[in-house]
């Protein structure tokens, strides 16, 4: 799964730690999601979308083979 989490954070000018605090996860979780090593749960993806005021599919997209 591809994501543009880093871009969304840059738009809001927030750090990984700030995003993590807003959605109640660790900064390491945000890092692993951004690097594509971890696919977030639906609940976590929805929380991120709410923070960024966008739809989930504006943050995450399927890649071939997903």
N, C-alpha and C positions, 0 to 999 in steps of 0.2 A: 504494500500500500504506500502510495506517495503522499506526502503532505507538504504544505507551505506554512507550517507553524512559525518558522523563523521569520518569514515575511510578515505574517500577521502580527507577531510581537513587535517587529520594527515599525509597523504602521502605528501601533499604540505606544511605541517607545517604552516597552516594559521588558524587564529581564526575565530569564527563566525562573529565577527565585520568586519574582513578583507574580508571575502567572501561576506558579505552583501554589503559592499562598492563597490566591483567589479561588483555586479549584480544589484546595486541600489535598495536595499530593506533594511528594518531595521534588526538589529541583532535579534530582537524578532521573526521576520518572519523565519529566519534561525533556531532558536531554536524550533519553533513550527513544522517546517518541520522535523527536526531531531527527534523530539519526537513522530512523527507520528500523531500529532493532526491536521495537515493541509496538504492537497495535493496541490502541486504547479500547476500553470497553465502550459500549454505546453511551452509557451514562457519562463517562469522562469526556467523550467526544462532544456530547450535547452541552456539557458545562463549558468546554472551550468555545464552542460556537456562541454561547450566550455572552461570554466575556468579550468576544470580538464583534458581537452583533452581526454575525453572518450565519449562513446555513452550514451544516456539517460538510456538505459536498464542496463548499468553497475552501475548506481547509484540507480535506482528505479526498483522494481519488484512487480508484482501483487501477492497478497496472496489469498488463497482460500476464496471465498466469495466476492471478489472485482468485 
